[in-house]
Amino acid sequence: MKFYIRQKCAAAILRVIKLAATRGVLVRLKNQLGNEVERVLFARLSSMNFDQPEAQLMFGLQNKMACTKCRRRVGCSCFRVGTPQTRAEVQILYRQANDTQLPHYQRARTTLRHRGFNYARECCLLDPTFDALFVNVLGRTEVFPCVDYRDKMHGLVMFLYRVFSETLDLVVSSQPLRRVLDRRLSLVCKRAFRIDGTATRLQETVLSGVGMTASDKFLVIMLLSHVLGHTGDNILPPDMMLPLLEATAHAQLMLLAISGQRLYSKRELHVIFDRGFLNFFAQLERVRELHYEHSVQQALESEEPPPKRFKRLKKRDSATDTDDTDDDCLVGGMGVFSHSTHCLTHQHWVDQVISAGAFGVHCTQAAEASHKLNMHLASERVKHGSANFTQEGMLQYLCRHRVFEQMRLLSRSTPYPKTPKPGVRMLIRTPCDDDGVCYGSVAFQRSFMYREVRLSGVEFLDLVCDKLGLPQSRHSYRRMKSLRFQFGQKLTRVDGKTFWGTDSQYSARTSDRTRRDMLRLKGIERGNALSCETICFVEITNARSVGHSVDSITFVVVRWLEPHPDAWDRDVEKRPVCPGPLRANNCLWRYVKTTRERRSLVTPDGNYSESFLLHRTMFGDNRNEQHLCWSREMNAYYGLVQPDNIVNTMNMCNTFVGNTADPVYDTWLQSVRLS
């Protein structure tokens, strides 16, 4: 009865849409010249977004293992894609299966069941009167053209995260190791990674999706390369780490392909989805098989009973043409994903792009967000009593809320967007701000700028001299007396883009997160892209007094990066491609080191300099921290760049020491794309 009522309701709505699909709708739209012209638009049905249980009921499928695009297996490997389904054949089979006067109606019912359809539940979309609603592509005869594809949120993002987290939850059984993974994820998120200019949310754990949105799960998969490490670093046995990294790379490629960052050719989509989908599960199967072998070995050593091996789901019916006869569709392993009760529906993402034009057509994320918001608002403000009383109260509240909220939006004047004023912000006090300071004095030259800008006075003056075209001498330092320096930890460029370089001023506003932007600069040097880390920003005024062409100029104090020696390959933008499985979406960098130790930190015999001893409190709170910072920065290579040379910011984070959550100071892993 439920199926009958839903189909009648859907058919009533479709008949209304059919009028617009056949007669057209007269509208006035602007043309290329900006003039309004009358056009006739014909409606087409491009998507019917359902979760798996609702889709099974709506389209009359036999079970959740069925597929309307191809003849789904009956107990055989779910990665074996069968013969394509055709609309005309399914329509004929439904007519024959429901006509008991025909002598072969039982055979028609059996054939329908093998194809994945329930003969007693015929979808209203199979009615020939609705053929004008569909988007038909030449050369394709789908049962439900375009409308029954999976949405990318459920069909890919949440699905990939679930199978990945289940595998990690199985193989990472040690509680200390779980805490290491969660701690790594927390440290990576505190780097304030940016997606379209917005900081990502803090994530708590890799192993559980409780309370996570689809965007959170997308982010965690993209950050797994940072959490697991590009070398495997002994978190798990080495033979398990390589398949996990391979699976991570394939998952990231699939998620990037649906994010709309660029156009893909049909061949590329086949490699990413058709082959990548198989490779992803082949690696997870390998991980589970290795975990079983390790468990058996541990049981033999401890004289305990060995664990039970996974038992493949037996074939329920021999009358099927979807057996595993193609080696290209095999994923190996014990069959945990291919021959079990897991609901691994066939993926047809390449066909979806061809039919629907994009992945985003089939996405219920916006609808689910609205649904959750409405339910949350109504449940908070309605008294709960009987079912009918509560439902009526919630509907009335939502109706009134929507009406008055719309009236409030219409009555509100449109605010003008605020344009941030360009310049240096979040000012810090340095020795340059002291009254009567002499830049040529020894006291200034051996002083350091700030606790977070550990650059000595003479080093900073040499950098400025190089940019202003002055010789690096005391005479030039004395001439700079007429200049005015203003240091800050935030910069707003003329185009409105904001950059940060701080360990403290940004954290008070965003949950204890540091933000030192990693910058991609214009130009190529020695065949490599230019990259650096922001230290601070400095604005120099009255520059004409020393012969410069402009009076005010802004620089970014940076620490230079270079390709890591392990990264021998370069991509099209000359970035150092990460070696190993993560090469698809990751690059590997390290700090540039000077050929000689900095004289402001190290004496010729390798001991602490007098400048360091006078200002050692800037390097840490205790002697151990001070020595560690001194040893790390004795070869630091700094520079000045102009904001106009910044191409964009990069999402980078330190790698980690093996089997710990301690970051490696001078090695950086970059995620090329996060969305």
C-alpha positions, 0 to 999 in steps of 0.5 A: 500500500505504501508503494502504491500511494507513493507512486500515485503521488509521484505520478501526479507531480510528474503529470504537472511537469509533463505539461511544461515539458511538452507545451513549454514555458514562456519566459523573458531572459536577457541575451548576450547584449543584455536585452530581454527577449522572450524564450520558450523553455521545456522542462526536463527531469534530471534528478530524483534524489533519494537515500538508498532505501527510498531509491529502492522503493521508488524505482521498484528494485528487488533489494539494495544490491540491485542496479538499474544501470546494469544486470547486478550479480546475485551473490557474485562479485559486486565489482563485476559490471553486467550487461547494460539494462535497456528501458524497452526490455524492462517495460516488456518484462513488467507487462508480461510478468503482471499478465497472468494470462500469458503462459510465460509470466513466471519466466518474466518474473524470474528474469525481472528478479535476476535483473534486480526488479520487483515484478509487484512494484512497477515504478511510475516512471516506466509509463510511456506517457512520461518519456518526454520528461527524460534527458535522453542521450543518443546511443544510450538506452537507460531504464530511468534516463539520468534520474536514478544516479547516486548523489555524490554526498552519499554515493561517494564521500560518505561511502568512501569514508565509511569503508576506510574508517572501518578498515582503519578501526580494524587494523589499528587496535592499539589504544596508544596508536589510536591516540597518536593518529588522533593527535596527528589529525588535531595538529594538522587541523591546527595549521588552519588549512584553507578551502576557498579562503575559509579555515577548515573545521577542527576534526577530532578523530579519524576512526569514527564518523559520529557527528561529522558532516559530509564536508568533515569526512571529505576533509579527513580523507584529504588530510589522511596523507598528512596523518599517515605520513608519506613514508609509512613511518612505522605506524602499522607494519610496513606491508600494510602501510603501502596499500593504505597509502595507495587507497588514500591516493585513489580516494583523494583522486575520486573526491577531487574529480567530483569537486569541479576544480577542472574539466576531465576527459572521458579517458581520465574519468575512466582511469580515476573511477572505473580503475581507481574504484577497483584499485581502492578496494583491492588495496583495502582487501589487501590490508584486511588479508594481511591483518588476518595473517598477522592475527593468525601468527600472533595466535600461534605464538600465544597458543590461542585459537586462531581467528575465523577466516572470512567466509564468502557469501554463497551464490543464491541462484545459478541462473545469472549471467553476471558471474566473475568471468573478467579478470579486470574486475577482480580485486583479490583478497578474502572477498570482504567487500566483493562477496559479503553483505556490504551494500556496494552498489555499482558506481557509474560516475563516468556515465553520470557525467555524460548523461547529467552533465556534472556530478553536482546535479545529483547531490542532496547535501543542500536538501539535507542541511535544510531538513536538519535545520528545520527539524532542529528549529521545530523540535526545540520550540514545539511541545512533544505530546502525541504523534499527531499533536506534535507533528501538527505543531511542528508544521505550523511553526515551520510555516510561520517561521518561513513566512516571517523570515521571508518578510524580514529578509525582504524588508532588510536593506541590502548592505554594501560589502565592506572592503578591507583597507589594505595595509599592515595590521596587528602591529608588533613593537620592535627595536626600530620603534625605540626613540633615538635608535641608531641603526649603525650602533652595535646595540641595535645590530645585535638585537632581535626584532621580536619573539616571533621574528627572530631576525637580528637588526643587522640581518634585517638591515642587510635585507632592506639594503638589498631591496633598496639598492644600497650597499651593505655598510654602516653608512647605509645603515645611518642613512636609514635613520630617515626611514620609518618601519612598521612591523605587523603580523597581518597584511591585507593586499590591495585586492582584499586578500589577507595573509598572516604570519603569527603564532599567537595573535591568530590563536585567540580568535580561532580555537588555539590555531596558529597561522603562518601562511605558506606562499607560492610566489611567481617565477621559477628558479633552477627549474623549481617553483618558489615557495616560502613561509611568512614570518611577518610584514613590514611597511617602509615609509619615506623611502624617497629620502634614500633614493627610492622611486616610491615613498612607501613600500611593503615587504613580506619577511619570509623564510625560504623553502626548497624541494625536498631531496627525496622529491625528484619529480616535478609537476607542470607547475614545477612543484616537487612531487611527493614520492610513493603512492601519494604523488597524485595530490601531494608535494614535499618541501623543506627549509632552505639552509644557508651555507654558513651559520648565521653570525648573529647566532653562532660564533666562528668556533660553533658556540652561542653568540653574544647576541643570542645570550643577550636575547635568549628569552626570545627563543624559548621559556627554558634552556632546553627550548632555547637550545633546540630553537637555536640549533634549528635556526642557525642556518635559517635563510630569510628574505623579503618579497613584495605582496604583488609577487604572491600567487596564492597560499598553500596548505602545508603541514610538517611531517611526523616522526615515525610512530609518534605525533612529534612533528619533523621541524624542517620537512613539509608535506603539501596538499595541492588541492583540498576541494 
